[in-house]
Amino acid sequence: MLDSRLRRLISAAFIFITLSTAAVAAPKAPKAANAPVPGGLPVVQGASAVLMDLDTGAVLYSKNAHARLPNASTTKIMTAILIIEHCKMTDHVKASKKASETPYTSLHLKPGETITVEDLLKGMLIRSANDAAVAAAEHIAGSTDKFADMMNRKARELGCIDTHFVTPNGLYDPAHYSSAYDLCLMARYALQYRVFNDAVCTRKYYLNSRSMNKEDLCVFSHSRFLRDYPGADGVKSGYTREARKCYVGSATRNGWRLVSAVLGSSDANADTAALMNYGFARFEPRTVLQAREKCADAPVKGGWRATVSACVANELKVPVPKSGGTVTTQPLFSRVEAPIAKGDKVGKLKALVNGKQVAMVDLIAADDLSISFGRRAWAVTKGCGIVVACLMGGIYGTAIAKGTRRRRRRVTSSLRIDNRRR
């Protein structure tokens, strides 16, 4: 009986210990990463973030959009822009000793090694090679300092007011910074170039033009967002200890493309995916005007008609909340005079969603418009008047010249007569 009780006691103790251990060891149900907060906004761990419609530049989400923060290798978007605009892809770049000694991620360029611009560009964007950025900067501007000046001028042209570059690769410098909003502007601009698009959505590429280091020919992208997110097609990652994890992203669904930027994050890939999920779930593109669709009458001075029909050159789409939104347009006309040729710019068209501006596009003349009869007659009269004035001036000038010659002859004759008398 004692043995039976002892066995039951030992069994009960074993079951208790087993259940207690299981309860301690069982993991808690994980929270969904970047789950939306009440109201539908995404949870973004980054210090700064922006989600933008590629075509219009409309901001769909922002968090500290204009905060000036270190932006690490997302800097290479601007470096790529200048490479594309100042070089031919078939040009060859020769690596300097300084370029070959650039630290951290690199192509392991050797001093004196040559490589084509295309391979250098793609190596810089896909592997995020720092030495490639330095080699390109020296090739274009002669030095990284002069290249940084070019970068800053271009940033100002694009409207990037919270950006200042010191290096071509984004290695940390306290005076080197950008903002999530500015990085979206740079990405929108860079994505107009096909070679940039091709590079930023490529996950594996071979550097076939290297002249020396033949052991390092294949570059890979390590972007989890580019690998895993449906529709992901770019753009650029970045990391330094000071900048933390950064990412400029791009994704396309059903022909609609969004761009984003995240700075100062513990997981920029997850933040980017959360932003894209929010954008595609909450918004949709709505066609406002078809290409060349007439939408307004622009006033014209001196035309045979008082106005000319105006249209937009390309299809105008704007992002609208799926929950509903009212789209309105507002033309802003320039001061134009006849004659007007079809396609001439006559103003701008502002597009608004629920009263908030989301796009601004050029208005162009849909037709030719010649000058009015009265203006034509005035032009002819003015032209004739000028001709008559020139003729009268010539006749008057000739008469004056003849009179002057006669006076000279009389004076000369008088002097001769006087001399004879003497």
DRENDO-1510 file (C-alpha; in Angstrom, 1 decimal, always signed):
<recs>
REC; n; res; u; v; w
REC; 1; MET; +0.0; +0.0; +0.0 .
REC; 2; LEU; +2.9; +2.3; +0.8 .
REC; 3; ASP; +4.5; +1.5; -2.5 .
REC; 4; SER; +1.2; +2.3; -4.3 .
REC; 5; ARG; +0.9; +5.6; -2.5 .
REC; 6; LEU; +4.5; +6.4; -3.2 .
REC; 7; ARG; +4.1; +5.6; -6.9 .
REC; 8; ARG; +1.0; +7.8; -7.1 .
REC; 9; LEU; +2.9; +10.7; -5.3 .
REC; 10; ILE; +5.9; +10.3; -7.7 .
REC; 11; SER; +3.6; +10.3; -10.7 .
REC; 12; ALA; +1.7; +13.4; -9.6 .
REC; 13; ALA; +5.0; +15.2; -8.9 .
REC; 14; PHE; +6.3; +14.3; -12.4 .
REC; 15; ILE; +3.2; +15.5; -14.1 .
REC; 16; PHE; +3.3; +18.8; -12.1 .
REC; 17; ILE; +7.0; +19.4; -13.0 .
REC; 18; THR; +6.3; +18.5; -16.7 .
REC; 19; LEU; +3.4; +20.9; -16.9 .
REC; 20; SER; +5.2; +23.7; -15.1 .
REC; 21; THR; +8.2; +23.3; -17.4 .
REC; 22; ALA; +6.0; +23.4; -20.5 .
REC; 23; ALA; +4.3; +26.5; -19.3 .
REC; 24; VAL; +7.6; +28.3; -18.7 .
REC; 25; ALA; +9.1; +27.1; -22.0 .
REC; 26; ALA; +6.1; +27.8; -24.2 .
REC; 27; PRO; +6.7; +30.9; -26.2 .
REC; 28; LYS; +4.3; +33.8; -26.1 .
REC; 29; ALA; +2.2; +34.4; -29.2 .
REC; 30; PRO; +4.3; +36.9; -31.2 .
REC; 31; LYS; +2.9; +40.3; -32.1 .
REC; 32; ALA; +2.4; +40.8; -35.8 .
REC; 33; ALA; +5.4; +42.8; -37.0 .
REC; 34; ASN; +4.5; +46.3; -37.9 .
REC; 35; ALA; +0.8; +45.6; -37.3 .
REC; 36; PRO; -1.4; +48.6; -38.0 .
REC; 37; VAL; -2.5; +50.7; -35.1 .
REC; 38; PRO; -6.1; +51.8; -34.5 .
REC; 39; GLY; -7.0; +54.1; -37.4 .
REC; 40; GLY; -5.2; +52.0; -39.9 .
REC; 41; LEU; -1.8; +53.7; -39.9 .
REC; 42; PRO; +1.3; +51.4; -40.1 .
REC; 43; VAL; +3.6; +50.9; -37.1 .
REC; 44; VAL; +7.0; +52.2; -38.3 .
REC; 45; GLN; +10.0; +51.8; -36.1 .
REC; 46; GLY; +12.2; +54.2; -38.0 .
REC; 47; ALA; +12.9; +57.7; -36.8 .
REC; 48; SER; +11.7; +59.1; -40.1 .
REC; 49; ALA; +9.5; +57.7; -42.9 .
REC; 50; VAL; +7.7; +58.8; -46.1 .
REC; 51; LEU; +5.4; +57.0; -48.5 .
REC; 52; MET; +4.9; +58.7; -51.9 .
REC; 53; ASP; +3.1; +58.2; -55.2 .
REC; 54; LEU; +5.8; +57.9; -57.9 .
REC; 55; ASP; +3.9; +59.8; -60.6 .
REC; 56; THR; +2.6; +62.8; -58.7 .
REC; 57; GLY; +4.8; +63.0; -55.7 .
REC; 58; ALA; +1.7; +63.0; -53.4 .
REC; 59; VAL; +2.6; +62.0; -49.8 .
REC; 60; LEU; +0.4; +59.1; -48.6 .
REC; 61; TYR; +2.1; +58.7; -45.2 .
REC; 62; SER; +4.8; +60.7; -43.3 .
REC; 63; LYS; +6.6; +60.5; -40.0 .
REC; 64; ASN; +9.2; +63.3; -39.3 .
REC; 65; ALA; +9.4; +63.7; -43.1 .
REC; 66; HIS; +11.9; +66.6; -43.0 .
REC; 67; ALA; +14.1; +65.5; -40.1 .
REC; 68; ARG; +17.8; +65.8; -41.0 .
REC; 69; LEU; +19.4; +62.4; -40.3 .
REC; 70; PRO; +22.5; +60.5; -41.4 .
REC; 71; ASN; +21.4; +58.4; -44.4 .
REC; 72; ALA; +24.3; +56.0; -45.0 .
REC; 73; SER; +24.4; +54.3; -48.4 .
REC; 74; THR; +21.1; +55.7; -49.7 .
REC; 75; THR; +23.4; +58.5; -50.6 .
REC; 76; LYS; +24.4; +56.4; -53.6 .
REC; 77; ILE; +21.1; +57.3; -55.3 .
REC; 78; MET; +22.4; +60.8; -55.9 .
REC; 79; THR; +25.8; +59.4; -56.9 .
REC; 80; ALA; +24.1; +57.2; -59.4 .
REC; 81; ILE; +22.2; +60.2; -60.9 .
REC; 82; LEU; +25.4; +62.1; -61.5 .
REC; 83; ILE; +27.1; +59.0; -63.0 .
REC; 84; ILE; +24.2; +58.5; -65.4 .
REC; 85; GLU; +24.1; +62.2; -66.4 .
REC; 86; HIS; +27.8; +62.7; -66.8 .
REC; 87; CYS; +29.1; +59.4; -68.2 .
REC; 88; LYS; +28.5; +57.0; -71.0 .
REC; 89; MET; +27.9; +53.4; -69.8 .
REC; 90; THR; +30.7; +52.2; -72.1 .
REC; 91; ASP; +33.3; +54.6; -70.6 .
REC; 92; HIS; +36.1; +53.1; -68.6 .
REC; 93; VAL; +37.0; +54.3; -65.1 .
REC; 94; LYS; +40.5; +53.8; -63.6 .
REC; 95; ALA; +40.6; +53.2; -59.8 .
REC; 96; SER; +42.9; +55.3; -57.7 .
REC; 97; LYS; +44.8; +54.2; -54.6 .
REC; 98; LYS; +42.4; +56.3; -52.5 .
REC; 99; ALA; +39.4; +54.5; -54.1 .
REC; 100; SER; +41.0; +51.1; -53.5 .
REC; 101; GLU; +41.5; +51.9; -49.9 .
REC; 102; THR; +37.9; +52.9; -49.2 .
REC; 103; PRO; +36.7; +50.9; -46.2 .
REC; 104; TYR; +33.8; +48.5; -45.6 .
REC; 105; THR; +31.6; +47.1; -48.4 .
REC; 106; SER; +33.5; +47.3; -51.7 .
REC; 107; LEU; +34.3; +45.7; -55.1 .
REC; 108; HIS; +37.9; +45.3; -53.9 .
REC; 109; LEU; +39.2; +47.5; -56.7 .
REC; 110; LYS; +42.9; +47.5; -57.2 .
REC; 111; PRO; +44.9; +50.7; -57.8 .
REC; 112; GLY; +45.1; +51.2; -61.6 .
REC; 113; GLU; +42.3; +48.7; -62.3 .
REC; 114; THR; +39.8; +49.7; -65.0 .
REC; 115; ILE; +36.1; +48.9; -65.2 .
REC; 116; THR; +33.2; +50.2; -67.3 .
REC; 117; VAL; +30.9; +52.8; -66.0 .
REC; 118; GLU; +27.9; +50.4; -66.3 .
REC; 119; ASP; +29.7; +47.7; -64.2 .
REC; 120; LEU; +30.8; +50.3; -61.7 .
REC; 121; LEU; +27.3; +51.7; -61.4 .
REC; 122; LYS; +25.6; +48.3; -60.9 .
REC; 123; GLY; +28.3; +47.2; -58.5 .
REC; 124; MET; +27.7; +50.3; -56.4 .
REC; 125; LEU; +23.9; +49.9; -56.4 .
REC; 126; ILE; +23.6; +46.1; -56.0 .
REC; 127; ARG; +26.5; +45.4; -53.6 .
REC; 128; SER; +26.6; +49.0; -52.2 .
REC; 129; ALA; +30.3; +49.2; -53.0 .
REC; 130; ASN; +31.9; +52.2; -51.3 .
REC; 131; ASP; +35.1; +52.1; -53.4 .
REC; 132; ALA; +33.0; +52.2; -56.6 .
REC; 133; ALA; +31.3; +55.5; -55.5 .
REC; 134; VAL; +34.8; +57.0; -54.8 .
REC; 135; ALA; +36.1; +55.9; -58.2 .
REC; 136; ALA; +33.1; +57.3; -60.0 .
REC; 137; ALA; +33.4; +60.6; -58.1 .
REC; 138; GLU; +37.1; +61.1; -59.0 .
REC; 139; HIS; +36.4; +60.1; -62.6 .
REC; 140; ILE; +33.6; +62.7; -62.9 .
REC; 141; ALA; +34.9; +65.6; -60.8 .
REC; 142; GLY; +38.5; +65.0; -60.1 .
REC; 143; SER; +38.0; +64.7; -56.3 .
REC; 144; THR; +35.4; +63.6; -53.9 .
REC; 145; ASP; +35.2; +67.2; -52.5 .
REC; 146; LYS; +34.3; +68.6; -55.9 .
REC; 147; PHE; +31.9; +65.8; -56.5 .
REC; 148; ALA; +30.1; +66.5; -53.2 .
REC; 149; ASP; +29.6; +70.1; -54.5 .
REC; 150; MET; +28.0; +68.7; -57.6 .
REC; 151; MET; +25.8; +66.4; -55.5 .
REC; 152; ASN; +24.6; +69.4; -53.4 .
REC; 153; ARG; +23.9; +71.5; -56.5 .
REC; 154; LYS; +21.8; +68.7; -58.0 .
REC; 155; ALA; +20.0; +68.2; -54.7 .
REC; 156; ARG; +19.0; +71.9; -54.7 .
REC; 157; GLU; +17.7; +71.5; -58.3 .
REC; 158; LEU; +15.4; +68.7; -57.2 .
REC; 159; GLY; +14.0; +70.7; -54.3 .
REC; 160; CYS; +15.9; +68.8; -51.5 .
REC; 161; ILE; +16.2; +71.5; -48.9 .
REC; 162; ASP; +17.0; +69.1; -46.0 .
REC; 163; THR; +20.0; +67.5; -47.6 .
REC; 164; HIS; +23.8; +68.1; -47.5 .
REC; 165; PHE; +26.4; +65.7; -48.9 .
REC; 166; VAL; +30.0; +65.3; -47.9 .
REC; 167; THR; +30.9; +61.9; -49.3 .
REC; 168; PRO; +29.8; +60.0; -52.5 .
REC; 169; ASN; +29.1; +56.8; -50.5 .
REC; 170; GLY; +27.4; +57.9; -47.3 .
REC; 171; LEU; +30.1; +56.9; -44.9 .
REC; 172; TYR; +29.4; +58.8; -41.7 .
REC; 173; ASP; +30.3; +62.5; -41.4 .
REC; 174; PRO; +28.4; +64.8; -39.0 .
REC; 175; ALA; +27.8; +67.3; -41.8 .
REC; 176; HIS; +26.3; +64.6; -44.1 .
REC; 177; TYR; +22.6; +64.1; -43.9 .
REC; 178; SER; +19.3; +63.9; -45.7 .
REC; 179; SER; +15.6; +63.4; -45.0 .
REC; 180; ALA; +13.0; +60.8; -45.9 .
REC; 181; TYR; +11.1; +63.3; -48.0 .
REC; 182; ASP; +14.2; +64.4; -49.9 .
REC; 183; LEU; +15.3; +60.8; -50.5 .
REC; 184; CYS; +11.9; +60.1; -52.1 .
REC; 185; LEU; +12.4; +63.1; -54.4 .
REC; 186; MET; +15.8; +61.7; -55.4 .
REC; 187; ALA; +14.4; +58.3; -56.0 .
REC; 188; ARG; +11.5; +59.6; -58.1 .
REC; 189; TYR; +14.0; +61.5; -60.3 .
REC; 190; ALA; +16.5; +58.6; -60.6 .
REC; 191; LEU; +13.8; +56.1; -61.6 .
REC; 192; GLN; +13.1; +58.0; -64.8 .
REC; 193; TYR; +16.4; +56.5; -66.1 .
REC; 194; ARG; +16.1; +52.9; -67.4 .
REC; 195; VAL; +19.6; +52.0; -66.4 .
REC; 196; PHE; +18.9; +53.0; -62.8 .
REC; 197; ASN; +15.7; +51.0; -62.8 .
REC; 198; ASP; +17.5; +47.9; -64.2 .
REC; 199; ALA; +20.2; +48.1; -61.5 .
REC; 200; VAL; +18.0; +48.6; -58.4 .
REC; 201; CYS; +15.8; +45.7; -59.2 .
REC; 202; THR; +18.6; +43.3; -60.0 .
REC; 203; ARG; +19.6; +40.7; -57.4 .
REC; 204; LYS; +22.6; +39.2; -59.1 .
REC; 205; TYR; +25.1; +40.7; -61.6 .
REC; 206; TYR; +28.4; +39.8; -63.2 .
REC; 207; LEU; +31.2; +42.4; -63.6 .
REC; 208; ASN; +32.7; +41.3; -66.8 .
REC; 209; SER; +34.8; +44.3; -67.6 .
REC; 210; ARG; +37.2; +44.2; -64.7 .
REC; 211; SER; +40.8; +44.4; -65.8 .
REC; 212; MET; +42.6; +43.0; -62.8 .
REC; 213; ASN; +40.6; +41.5; -60.0 .
REC; 214; LYS; +39.1; +38.5; -61.8 .
REC; 215; GLU; +38.3; +36.6; -58.6 .
REC; 216; ASP; +35.5; +39.0; -57.5 .
REC; 217; LEU; +33.1; +39.2; -60.5 .
REC; 218; CYS; +29.6; +38.4; -59.1 .
REC; 219; VAL; +27.7; +40.9; -56.9 .
REC; 220; PHE; +24.5; +40.1; -55.0 .
REC; 221; SER; +21.8; +42.1; -53.4 .
REC; 222; HIS; +21.1; +41.2; -49.8 .
REC; 223; SER; +17.8; +43.2; -49.6 .
REC; 224; ARG; +15.1; +41.1; -47.9 .
REC; 225; PHE; +12.5; +43.6; -49.1 .
REC; 226; LEU; +13.6; +43.1; -52.8 .
REC; 227; ARG; +13.7; +39.4; -52.3 .
REC; 228; ASP; +10.4; +38.8; -50.4 .
REC; 229; TYR; +8.0; +41.6; -51.0 .
REC; 230; PRO; +5.4; +41.1; -53.9 .
REC; 231; GLY; +6.0; +43.7; -56.6 .
REC; 232; ALA; +9.2; +45.0; -55.0 .
REC; 233; ASP; +11.4; +46.7; -57.6 .
REC; 234; GLY; +14.0; +48.7; -55.7 .
REC; 235; VAL; +15.7; +50.8; -54.5 .
REC; 236; LYS; +18.6; +51.1; -52.0 .
REC; 237; SER; +19.6; +50.0; -48.5 .
REC; 238; GLY; +22.0; +51.7; -46.1 .
REC; 239; TYR; +23.6; +51.1; -42.8 .
REC; 240; THR; +26.1; +52.7; -40.5 .
REC; 241; ARG; +26.2; +52.6; -36.7 .
REC; 242; GLU; +25.2; +56.3; -36.5 .
REC; 243; ALA; +22.5; +56.1; -39.2 .
REC; 244; ARG; +21.2; +52.7; -38.2 .
REC; 245; LYS; +19.2; +50.8; -40.8 .
REC; 246; CYS; +17.9; +52.9; -43.8 .
REC; 247; TYR; +16.0; +51.9; -46.9 .
REC; 248; VAL; +14.6; +53.6; -49.9 .
REC; 249; GLY; +12.0; +51.3; -51.4 .
REC; 250; SER; +9.8; +50.9; -54.5 .
REC; 251; ALA; +7.0; +48.5; -55.3 .
REC; 252; THR; +4.5; +48.2; -58.2 .
REC; 253; ARG; +1.1; +46.6; -58.3 .
REC; 254; ASN; -1.3; +46.6; -61.2 .
REC; 255; GLY; +0.9; +49.3; -62.9 .
REC; 256; TRP; +0.8; +51.6; -59.9 .
REC; 257; ARG; +4.2; +52.4; -58.3 .
REC; 258; LEU; +4.9; +53.7; -54.8 .
REC; 259; VAL; +8.3; +54.9; -53.4 .
REC; 260; SER; +9.2; +55.1; -49.7 .
REC; 261; ALA; +12.1; +56.1; -47.5 .
REC; 262; VAL; +12.9; +55.0; -43.9 .
REC; 263; LEU; +15.7; +56.4; -41.8 .
REC; 264; GLY; +17.1; +55.4; -38.4 .
REC; 265; SER; +15.3; +52.1; -38.0 .
REC; 266; SER; +16.0; +48.8; -36.3 .
REC; 267; ASP; +14.3; +46.9; -39.2 .
REC; 268; ALA; +14.0; +49.1; -42.3 .
REC; 269; ASN; +12.9; +46.2; -44.5 .
REC; 270; ALA; +9.9; +45.5; -42.3 .
REC; 271; ASP; +9.1; +49.2; -42.1 .
REC; 272; THR; +9.2; +49.5; -45.9 .
REC; 273; ALA; +6.9; +46.5; -46.3 .
REC; 274; ALA; +4.5; +48.0; -43.7 .
REC; 275; LEU; +4.4; +51.3; -45.6 .
REC; 276; MET; +3.8; +49.6; -48.9 .
REC; 277; ASN; +1.0; +47.4; -47.4 .
REC; 278; TYR; -0.6; +50.5; -46.1 .
REC; 279; GLY; -0.4; +52.4; -49.4 .
REC; 280; PHE; -1.8; +49.6; -51.6 .
REC; 281; ALA; -4.5; +48.7; -49.0 .
REC; 282; ARG; -5.7; +52.2; -48.4 .
REC; 283; PHE; -5.3; +54.0; -51.7 .
REC; 284; GLU; -5.9; +53.5; -55.4 .
REC; 285; PRO; -5.0; +55.5; -58.5 .
REC; 286; ARG; -7.9; +57.4; -60.2 .
REC; 287; THR; -7.7; +58.7; -63.7 .
REC; 288; VAL; -8.5; +62.4; -63.8 .
REC; 289; LEU; -7.7; +63.3; -67.4 .
REC; 290; GLN; -6.6; +61.3; -70.4 .
REC; 291; ALA; -3.6; +62.4; -72.4 .
REC; 292; ARG; -4.5; +65.4; -74.7 .
REC; 293; GLU; -8.0; +65.6; -73.2 .
REC; 294; LYS; -9.2; +69.2; -73.3 .
REC; 295; CYS; -9.9; +70.5; -69.8 .
REC; 296; ALA; -9.8; +74.3; -69.9 .
REC; 297; ASP; -9.7; +77.5; -72.1 .
REC; 298; ALA; -6.6; +79.5; -71.6 .
REC; 299; PRO; -6.8; +83.3; -72.2 .
REC; 300; VAL; -4.6; +84.6; -75.0 .
REC; 301; LYS; -3.7; +88.2; -75.7 .
REC; 302; GLY; -3.8; +89.3; -79.4 .
REC; 303; GLY; -5.2; +86.1; -80.8 .
REC; 304; TRP; -8.0; +85.8; -83.4 .
REC; 305; ARG; -9.9; +84.1; -80.6 .
REC; 306; ALA; -9.7; +85.3; -76.9 .
REC; 307; THR; -8.9; +81.8; -75.7 .
REC; 308; VAL; -7.2; +78.6; -76.8 .
REC; 309; SER; -8.2; +75.1; -75.6 .
REC; 310; ALA; -5.8; +73.6; -73.0 .
REC; 311; CYS; -5.0; +70.0; -72.2 .
REC; 312; VAL; -2.5; +67.9; -70.3 .
REC; 313; ALA; +0.3; +66.1; -72.3 .
REC; 314; ASN; +0.1; +62.8; -70.4 .
REC; 315; GLU; -2.6; +60.9; -68.6 .
REC; 316; LEU; -3.2; +62.4; -65.1 .
REC; 317; LYS; -3.8; +59.9; -62.3 .
REC; 318; VAL; -3.9; +60.8; -58.6 .
REC; 319; PRO; -4.0; +58.6; -55.5 .
REC; 320; VAL; -7.4; +58.6; -53.8 .
REC; 321; PRO; -8.4; +56.9; -50.5 .
REC; 322; LYS; -10.4; +53.7; -51.2 .
REC; 323; SER; -12.9; +54.9; -48.6 .
REC; 324; GLY; -13.8; +57.7; -51.0 .
REC; 325; GLY; -12.5; +61.0; -52.1 .
REC; 326; THR; -13.5; +64.0; -54.1 .
REC; 327; VAL; -11.1; +65.0; -56.9 .
REC; 328; THR; -11.1; +68.6; -58.3 .
REC; 329; THR; -8.8; +70.5; -60.6 .
REC; 330; GLN; -7.8; +74.1; -60.7 .
REC; 331; PRO; -6.1; +75.7; -63.8 .
REC; 332; LEU; -3.4; +78.3; -63.3 .
REC; 333; PHE; -2.9; +80.2; -66.5 .
REC; 334; SER; +0.3; +81.9; -67.6 .
REC; 335; ARG; +0.3; +85.3; -69.4 .
REC; 336; VAL; +0.5; +84.2; -73.1 .
REC; 337; GLU; +0.3; +86.1; -76.4 .
REC; 338; ALA; -0.5; +84.9; -79.9 .
REC; 339; PRO; +0.7; +83.3; -82.0 .
REC; 340; ILE; +0.4; +80.0; -80.1 .
REC; 341; ALA; +1.6; +76.7; -81.5 .
REC; 342; LYS; +0.0; +73.4; -80.5 .
REC; 343; GLY; +1.9; +72.0; -77.6 .
REC; 344; ASP; +3.1; +75.4; -76.2 .
REC; 345; LYS; +2.9; +75.6; -72.4 .
REC; 346; VAL; +0.0; +77.9; -71.3 .
REC; 347; GLY; -0.1; +77.3; -67.6 .
REC; 348; LYS; -0.4; +74.6; -64.9 .
REC; 349; LEU; -3.2; +72.4; -63.6 .
REC; 350; LYS; -3.5; +71.7; -59.9 .
REC; 351; ALA; -5.2; +68.5; -58.8 .
REC; 352; LEU; -6.8; +68.2; -55.4 .
REC; 353; VAL; -8.2; +65.3; -53.4 .
REC; 354; ASN; -10.6; +66.4; -50.7 .
REC; 355; GLY; -9.3; +69.9; -51.0 .
REC; 356; LYS; -5.6; +69.0; -50.6 .
REC; 357; GLN; -3.2; +69.4; -53.5 .
REC; 358; VAL; -1.7; +66.1; -54.7 .
REC; 359; ALA; -0.4; +67.0; -58.1 .
REC; 360; MET; +0.7; +69.9; -60.4 .
REC; 361; VAL; +1.1; +69.3; -64.1 .
REC; 362; ASP; +1.7; +71.5; -67.2 .
REC; 363; LEU; -1.2; +72.7; -69.3 .
REC; 364; ILE; -0.4; +72.9; -73.0 .
REC; 365; ALA; -2.2; +74.4; -76.0 .
REC; 366; ALA; -4.5; +71.8; -77.7 .
REC; 367; ASP; -4.5; +73.8; -81.0 .
REC; 368; ASP; -2.7; +76.5; -83.0 .
REC; 369; LEU; -3.9; +80.0; -82.5 .
REC; 370; SER; -2.8; +82.8; -84.9 .
REC; 371; ILE; -2.8; +86.5; -84.2 .
REC; 372; SER; -6.0; +88.7; -84.7 .
REC; 373; PHE; -6.7; +90.7; -87.9 .
REC; 374; GLY; -6.4; +93.9; -86.0 .
REC; 375; ARG; -3.0; +92.9; -84.6 .
REC; 376; ARG; -1.9; +91.6; -88.0 .
REC; 377; ALA; -3.0; +95.0; -89.5 .
REC; 378; TRP; -1.2; +96.9; -86.8 .
REC; 379; ALA; +1.9; +94.8; -87.4 .
REC; 380; VAL; +1.8; +95.5; -91.1 .
REC; 381; THR; +1.1; +99.2; -90.5 .
REC; 382; LYS; +4.0; +99.3; -88.0 .
REC; 383; GLY; +6.2; +97.6; -90.5 .
REC; 384; CYS; +5.3; +100.0; -93.2 .
REC; 385; GLY; +5.8; +102.9; -90.9 .
REC; 386; ILE; +9.3; +101.7; -90.1 .
REC; 387; VAL; +10.0; +101.4; -93.8 .
REC; 388; VAL; +8.6; +104.9; -94.5 .
REC; 389; ALA; +10.6; +106.3; -91.6 .
REC; 390; CYS; +13.7; +104.7; -93.0 .
REC; 391; LEU; +13.1; +106.0; -96.4 .
REC; 392; MET; +12.3; +109.5; -95.1 .
REC; 393; GLY; +15.4; +109.3; -93.0 .
REC; 394; GLY; +17.4; +108.4; -96.0 .
REC; 395; ILE; +16.0; +111.2; -98.1 .
REC; 396; TYR; +16.4; +113.7; -95.4 .
REC; 397; GLY; +19.9; +112.5; -94.7 .
REC; 398; THR; +20.8; +112.7; -98.4 .
REC; 399; ALA; +19.4; +116.2; -98.6 .
REC; 400; ILE; +21.4; +117.3; -95.6 .
REC; 401; ALA; +24.5; +115.8; -97.0 .
REC; 402; LYS; +24.0; +117.6; -100.3 .
REC; 403; GLY; +23.4; +120.9; -98.6 .
REC; 404; THR; +26.5; +120.4; -96.5 .
REC; 405; ARG; +28.5; +119.7; -99.7 .
REC; 406; ARG; +27.1; +122.9; -101.4 .
REC; 407; ARG; +28.1; +125.0; -98.4 .
REC; 408; ARG; +31.6; +123.6; -98.4 .
REC; 409; ARG; +31.9; +124.4; -102.1 .
REC; 410; ARG; +30.7; +128.0; -101.6 .
REC; 411; VAL; +33.1; +128.5; -98.8 .
REC; 412; THR; +35.9; +127.0; -100.9 .
REC; 413; SER; +35.1; +129.2; -103.9 .
REC; 414; SER; +35.1; +132.3; -101.7 .
REC; 415; LEU; +38.5; +131.5; -100.3 .
REC; 416; ARG; +39.9; +131.0; -103.8 .
REC; 417; ILE; +38.5; +134.4; -105.0 .
REC; 418; ASP; +40.0; +136.1; -102.0 .
REC; 419; ASN; +43.3; +134.5; -102.7 .
REC; 420; ARG; +43.3; +135.7; -106.3 .
REC; 421; ARG; +42.6; +139.3; -105.3 .
REC; 422; ARG; +45.5; +139.2; -103.0 .
</recs>
